[in-house]
Amino acid sequence: MSAAKKLEDHCNSESVTLTSVADIYEAIGRFIMNHCTLSEALNPLQRSLELRETSLDPDHPVIARSLHFLALLHERQSKLTTAEPLYKQALEIYEDSLGKDHLLVIKQLDALVLLYKKLGKNSLAEPLQKRSISVKKKLKGHLMTTMNIKATETLQKKVLELDDLTIGPPSVELARTINEIGVLHYLQGNFGLSESLLIRSLEMRSAILKEDHPDLAQSLNNLAALYNDRKLYDKAAPLYERALEIRQKLFPVEHVGVTSIIKNLGILYKKTGQLDKAEPLYQKMVESKEKSFGACHPAVATAIVNMAVLYSQMGNHSAAEPLYERALKIYEETLDPYHPRVSETMVNMALLKYEQGDFQTAAKLYRRATEIKDNESVSNGKGISPPSMSIEASATLPRVTNDDDKQIDL
């Protein structure tokens, strides 16, 4: 965030305003929220809101947008009661400033509906959902507001202004700034420019830092992530490998900087059919989750399921089966017997039993998974889905994993 802080220090000039710096903080916060550690997104998103409240009217729609992203962050961190008043305040501002039949009002209504369902407050969710559907019919598929276009143009302009800061002799600070600008261009979909900036940052850091410096690992990771997203796996893999080697020397396996690369490199290996290389990385993910959360936690169960799916793809059913059983037990004990993760795991177990030729057990597991899904549909007001006629219909379904390859570091 050093580039944004530099701009904030120069907010007295006509070319750099508080609102423009707030846009940069928001972009950084949203990027961290989607690609890095959730807790690290709070400071830039909070700072963006503070700057906007200082420079704008209290009922300005952009303040509502800041409130929305803060609420979304808290929701993703499972702080649902903290998110609720932020969503409600954003909704109130949008309604007062834009009118009740606006696309951004729909967005807030839908966010509150989802939140109330997570909280089990269906009586509060239902009227908001009906209202959202009614407004959507009035708008007839309108996709983007003028405000969204204007915000995007503002961010692009500020990113270009940041480019001017990259002129100067090589230094640690300059390399960090170039890395941040590269990430921001990545956020805007300017992949060619992002690549050149990330390469420039990597080259500068390689020249002036020790070969095991954490900033070097950051540049390697970010460039690998860019190539990975563009499906240039041959370029991404060696960069991930070098970044992982550095971070493993500096941090324990449960450190977020280590686990993120382990996860992304493991997924890459799996996508490219290098299952033998993926196996030890998936095993390390299980170990890191156990060290972070203990042996009986949903996050551990998710890592175990991903490991079991990998073994199933390798044809190692004897190794996959006890992992599925352990994950299922953890989900049932820590979540709920009717939780979606329970049904997903049962579907995976049914597929494994089917592939082993145990059709009777496979059918029982699949029927039980279907019952859980039907129960979820009824509780959400979706109605009951027709039951599957036979286990053969499920045999073509993909196994459910919970891999997530969002991976950029700021």
Phi, psi and omega in degrees: 000009184297325179295319178295321179295323177298315179297320181298326179292343182246030185288352180283343181281159182292329184280342180236112182247166178299320181293323179292322177293323177300323177299319180294315178301319179296316180300318179295314181298317179295322180294315178298319181299324183270341188233351185226214181274131185302318184298332181284348181277344187297312185300309179295323179292320178294319179294322177300316179296317181300316180295321180291320178294333178285325190253349185238164174296149184296341179255021180287138182302329181293329175294321176299322179296319176300316178299321180298313183289327174295317178298317180298319178299312179298322179297317179294336176272008180067020175265069190292321181290335175285324182289326188304307181294332178292315177299317182294321178293320178297318179299316181298317180294315180299317181296319181289324186266331186244348184096161186279347179250068183227152183301320182288334173293318177301317181301317180290321177300314180296323179295318179291323178301311180298318180297314181296327177292321177296326179279354183077017180262065184295332180293332176276329182288321188301309181295326178293322179295318178297318179295319179300315179298320180296315180293321179300321178296322179293321183282337176054053172080018177298129192258330186212138179266161178299325181296320180296319179296317181296320179296320179296317179296322179298315181297317179299320180296317181292325178297321178295324177296325179296330180302329181295339181283348187275002180274124179154173180292156180302136177201163178299317181294318179296318179298321179294319179296316179298320178300315181296319178295320177300319178295319180295321176294324175300316179302324181274001179082012178272071191293324180296313179292320178300316180300314182296323179289319179294323176295319180297317177297317179297315180297319180294316180294323178297328183280327189248350182248162174293156187291347178246026180284140181297330177295326177294318177298323179298314180296318178300316181296315184294318178293322176298318180297319178299312179295323180297316179297330180269010178063027175265068190295326180296328177279325185288318188303308182296331177290315175302317183298317179293318179297318180295319179301318180293311186292329178293335176284334188260331189227157175288166186297331182277356178295139185300326179293332177278312184296326180297319179287320178304314181296311184291322178290322177298317178297318179301313179300320181293318179299325184267010176078011179268066188294326179297324177286329181288327187306306181296332179288319176295324177295320178295327178296320177298313181298318181293321179293321178296320179291327182279323190240350187093174187285336186240086181210144181305324179296324177293316179300320179297317178296323179293318178300315179299322177295317180295319178299318178299314179298322178297318179294332177279354181083010181265073185292327181295330177278329183286321188301308180296333177291316176301316182297318179294316180297318180299317179297318179296315180300315183294326182279326186259338181251267183193143179300341181251017179288146179305326180296328178294313181294322178299317180293322178295322176299316178298319178294323177297318178297320179297313180297323178297316180293335177276353180089005179269076188291328181294313178295322179299317181295319179298314181296318182292321177297318179296318178298321179294320178299318180295317179296320179296320178298320178295319180296320180295317181294334179265004178076024183264352184086170184266131176280148178294143181292155177291140182283331182201161180291336180301327181296331182272347186293339181268357180287143176288149174293146182271123172242169178234036175292147178219116187256031173280133202207359183288144174249139173263000000 
